[in-house]
């Protein structure tokens, strides 16, 4: 994750946590609840997007039988 992406991810995660906290408080009107829910959904989507970006950039360094090191793309099993 680049520094800028990491900051954006952290910001989105903070916004998501804030939305969850507000919604769990139970002190909001229906309209306020809908607004915070929308913010939370947008923040969650941004977090997923950042995590997907990172996932595509992850590489594993594997040691071959002959001792050489090979970079391979990370693949989920």
mmCIF file of the C-alpha atoms, coordinates in Angstrom:
data_MODEL
# 
_entry.id   MODEL 
# 
loop_
_atom_site.group_PDB 
_atom_site.id 
_atom_site.type_symbol 
_atom_site.label_atom_id 
_atom_site.label_alt_id 
_atom_site.label_comp_id 
_atom_site.label_asym_id 
_atom_site.label_entity_id 
_atom_site.label_seq_id 
_atom_site.pdbx_PDB_ins_code 
_atom_site.Cartn_x 
_atom_site.Cartn_y 
_atom_site.Cartn_z 
_atom_site.occupancy 
_atom_site.B_iso_or_equiv 
_atom_site.pdbx_formal_charge 
_atom_site.auth_seq_id 
_atom_site.auth_comp_id 
_atom_site.auth_asym_id 
_atom_site.auth_atom_id 
_atom_site.pdbx_PDB_model_num 
ATOM 1  C CA . UNK A 1 1  ? 0.000   0.000   0.000  1.00 0.00 ? 1  UNK A CA 1 
ATOM 2  C CA . UNK A 1 2  ? 1.437   3.371   -0.894 1.00 0.00 ? 2  UNK A CA 1 
ATOM 3  C CA . UNK A 1 3  ? 1.543   6.010   1.824  1.00 0.00 ? 3  UNK A CA 1 
ATOM 4  C CA . UNK A 1 4  ? -1.311  7.941   0.178  1.00 0.00 ? 4  UNK A CA 1 
ATOM 5  C CA . UNK A 1 5  ? -3.424  4.795   -0.242 1.00 0.00 ? 5  UNK A CA 1 
ATOM 6  C CA . UNK A 1 6  ? -2.721  3.823   3.356  1.00 0.00 ? 6  UNK A CA 1 
ATOM 7  C CA . UNK A 1 7  ? -3.888  7.245   4.581  1.00 0.00 ? 7  UNK A CA 1 
ATOM 8  C CA . UNK A 1 8  ? -7.036  6.972   2.433  1.00 0.00 ? 8  UNK A CA 1 
ATOM 9  C CA . UNK A 1 9  ? -7.696  3.485   3.781  1.00 0.00 ? 9  UNK A CA 1 
ATOM 10 C CA . UNK A 1 10 ? -7.189  4.623   7.362  1.00 0.00 ? 10 UNK A CA 1 
ATOM 11 C CA . UNK A 1 11 ? -9.484  7.596   6.770  1.00 0.00 ? 11 UNK A CA 1 
ATOM 12 C CA . UNK A 1 12 ? -12.181 5.386   5.246  1.00 0.00 ? 12 UNK A CA 1 
ATOM 13 C CA . UNK A 1 13 ? -11.856 2.892   8.105  1.00 0.00 ? 13 UNK A CA 1 
ATOM 14 C CA . UNK A 1 14 ? -12.168 5.702   10.651 1.00 0.00 ? 14 UNK A CA 1 
ATOM 15 C CA . UNK A 1 15 ? -15.287 7.001   8.868  1.00 0.00 ? 15 UNK A CA 1 
ATOM 16 C CA . UNK A 1 16 ? -16.780 3.508   8.863  1.00 0.00 ? 16 UNK A CA 1 
ATOM 17 C CA . UNK A 1 17 ? -16.089 3.071   12.580 1.00 0.00 ? 17 UNK A CA 1 
ATOM 18 C CA . UNK A 1 18 ? -17.644 6.465   13.302 1.00 0.00 ? 18 UNK A CA 1 
ATOM 19 C CA . UNK A 1 19 ? -20.768 5.559   11.321 1.00 0.00 ? 19 UNK A CA 1 
ATOM 20 C CA . UNK A 1 20 ? -21.103 2.268   13.203 1.00 0.00 ? 20 UNK A CA 1 
ATOM 21 C CA . UNK A 1 21 ? -20.654 4.010   16.553 1.00 0.00 ? 21 UNK A CA 1 
ATOM 22 C CA . UNK A 1 22 ? -23.280 6.621   15.700 1.00 0.00 ? 22 UNK A CA 1 
ATOM 23 C CA . UNK A 1 23 ? -25.760 4.022   14.483 1.00 0.00 ? 23 UNK A CA 1 
ATOM 24 C CA . UNK A 1 24 ? -25.205 1.835   17.538 1.00 0.00 ? 24 UNK A CA 1 
ATOM 25 C CA . UNK A 1 25 ? -25.797 4.780   19.871 1.00 0.00 ? 25 UNK A CA 1 
ATOM 26 C CA . UNK A 1 26 ? -29.507 4.724   19.080 1.00 0.00 ? 26 UNK A CA 1 
ATOM 27 C CA . UNK A 1 27 ? -29.734 8.493   19.595 1.00 0.00 ? 27 UNK A CA 1 
ATOM 28 C CA . UNK A 1 28 ? -30.359 9.401   15.955 1.00 0.00 ? 28 UNK A CA 1 
ATOM 29 C CA . UNK A 1 29 ? -33.511 10.311  14.113 1.00 0.00 ? 29 UNK A CA 1 
ATOM 30 C CA . UNK A 1 30 ? -34.523 8.128   11.181 1.00 0.00 ? 30 UNK A CA 1 
ATOM 31 C CA . UNK A 1 31 ? -33.121 10.662  8.721  1.00 0.00 ? 31 UNK A CA 1 
ATOM 32 C CA . UNK A 1 32 ? -29.821 10.912  10.612 1.00 0.00 ? 32 UNK A CA 1 
ATOM 33 C CA . UNK A 1 33 ? -29.634 7.125   10.775 1.00 0.00 ? 33 UNK A CA 1 
ATOM 34 C CA . UNK A 1 34 ? -30.097 6.860   7.020  1.00 0.00 ? 34 UNK A CA 1 
ATOM 35 C CA . UNK A 1 35 ? -27.410 9.502   6.471  1.00 0.00 ? 35 UNK A CA 1 
ATOM 36 C CA . UNK A 1 36 ? -24.906 7.697   8.699  1.00 0.00 ? 36 UNK A CA 1 
ATOM 37 C CA . UNK A 1 37 ? -25.813 4.353   7.122  1.00 0.00 ? 37 UNK A CA 1 
ATOM 38 C CA . UNK A 1 38 ? -25.097 5.798   3.667  1.00 0.00 ? 38 UNK A CA 1 
ATOM 39 C CA . UNK A 1 39 ? -21.751 7.166   4.881  1.00 0.00 ? 39 UNK A CA 1 
ATOM 40 C CA . UNK A 1 40 ? -20.890 3.758   6.328  1.00 0.00 ? 40 UNK A CA 1 
ATOM 41 C CA . UNK A 1 41 ? -21.733 1.939   3.113  1.00 0.00 ? 41 UNK A CA 1 
ATOM 42 C CA . UNK A 1 42 ? -19.591 4.355   1.086  1.00 0.00 ? 42 UNK A CA 1 
ATOM 43 C CA . UNK A 1 43 ? -16.702 4.020   3.551  1.00 0.00 ? 43 UNK A CA 1 
ATOM 44 C CA . UNK A 1 44 ? -16.956 0.209   3.488  1.00 0.00 ? 44 UNK A CA 1 
ATOM 45 C CA . UNK A 1 45 ? -16.866 0.232   -0.320 1.00 0.00 ? 45 UNK A CA 1 
ATOM 46 C CA . UNK A 1 46 ? -13.779 2.454   -0.265 1.00 0.00 ? 46 UNK A CA 1 
ATOM 47 C CA . UNK A 1 47 ? -12.081 0.101   2.222  1.00 0.00 ? 47 UNK A CA 1 
ATOM 48 C CA . UNK A 1 48 ? -12.897 -2.897  0.000  1.00 0.00 ? 48 UNK A CA 1 
ATOM 49 C CA . UNK A 1 49 ? -11.503 -1.058  -3.007 1.00 0.00 ? 49 UNK A CA 1 
ATOM 50 C CA . UNK A 1 50 ? -8.246  -0.264  -1.224 1.00 0.00 ? 50 UNK A CA 1 
ATOM 51 C CA . UNK A 1 51 ? -7.901  -3.830  0.035  1.00 0.00 ? 51 UNK A CA 1 
ATOM 52 C CA . UNK A 1 52 ? -8.524  -5.199  -3.471 1.00 0.00 ? 52 UNK A CA 1 
ATOM 53 C CA . UNK A 1 53 ? -5.818  -2.881  -4.810 1.00 0.00 ? 53 UNK A CA 1 
ATOM 54 C CA . UNK A 1 54 ? -3.380  -4.176  -2.224 1.00 0.00 ? 54 UNK A CA 1 
ATOM 55 C CA . UNK A 1 55 ? -4.347  -7.785  -2.888 1.00 0.00 ? 55 UNK A CA 1 
ATOM 56 C CA . UNK A 1 56 ? -3.460  -7.437  -6.554 1.00 0.00 ? 56 UNK A CA 1 
ATOM 57 C CA . UNK A 1 57 ? -0.037  -6.019  -5.629 1.00 0.00 ? 57 UNK A CA 1 
ATOM 58 C CA . UNK A 1 58 ? 0.966   -8.622  -3.077 1.00 0.00 ? 58 UNK A CA 1 
ATOM 59 C CA . UNK A 1 59 ? 3.750   -10.885 -4.193 1.00 0.00 ? 59 UNK A CA 1 
ATOM 60 C CA . UNK A 1 60 ? 5.243   -13.877 -2.469 1.00 0.00 ? 60 UNK A CA 1 
ATOM 61 C CA . UNK A 1 61 ? 8.956   -14.489 -2.483 1.00 0.00 ? 61 UNK A CA 1 
ATOM 62 C CA . UNK A 1 62 ? 9.389   -18.226 -2.929 1.00 0.00 ? 62 UNK A CA 1 
ATOM 63 C CA . UNK A 1 63 ? 12.565  -20.216 -2.550 1.00 0.00 ? 63 UNK A CA 1 
ATOM 64 C CA . UNK A 1 64 ? 13.115  -22.731 -5.342 1.00 0.00 ? 64 UNK A CA 1 
ATOM 65 C CA . UNK A 1 65 ? 14.696  -26.169 -4.818 1.00 0.00 ? 65 UNK A CA 1 
ATOM 66 C CA . UNK A 1 66 ? 18.008  -24.893 -6.171 1.00 0.00 ? 66 UNK A CA 1 
ATOM 67 C CA . UNK A 1 67 ? 18.054  -22.104 -3.583 1.00 0.00 ? 67 UNK A CA 1 
ATOM 68 C CA . UNK A 1 68 ? 17.181  -19.304 -5.996 1.00 0.00 ? 68 UNK A CA 1 
ATOM 69 C CA . UNK A 1 69 ? 14.439  -16.852 -5.090 1.00 0.00 ? 69 UNK A CA 1 
ATOM 70 C CA . UNK A 1 70 ? 11.499  -16.254 -7.405 1.00 0.00 ? 70 UNK A CA 1 
ATOM 71 C CA . UNK A 1 71 ? 8.801   -13.591 -7.206 1.00 0.00 ? 71 UNK A CA 1 
ATOM 72 C CA . UNK A 1 72 ? 5.307   -14.886 -7.920 1.00 0.00 ? 72 UNK A CA 1 
ATOM 73 C CA . UNK A 1 73 ? 1.953   -13.162 -7.791 1.00 0.00 ? 73 UNK A CA 1 
ATOM 74 C CA . UNK A 1 74 ? -0.077  -13.880 -4.690 1.00 0.00 ? 74 UNK A CA 1 
ATOM 75 C CA . UNK A 1 75 ? -3.054  -16.125 -5.397 1.00 0.00 ? 75 UNK A CA 1 
ATOM 76 C CA . UNK A 1 76 ? -5.819  -17.064 -2.995 1.00 0.00 ? 76 UNK A CA 1 
ATOM 77 C CA . UNK A 1 77 ? -6.453  -20.784 -2.846 1.00 0.00 ? 77 UNK A CA 1 
# 
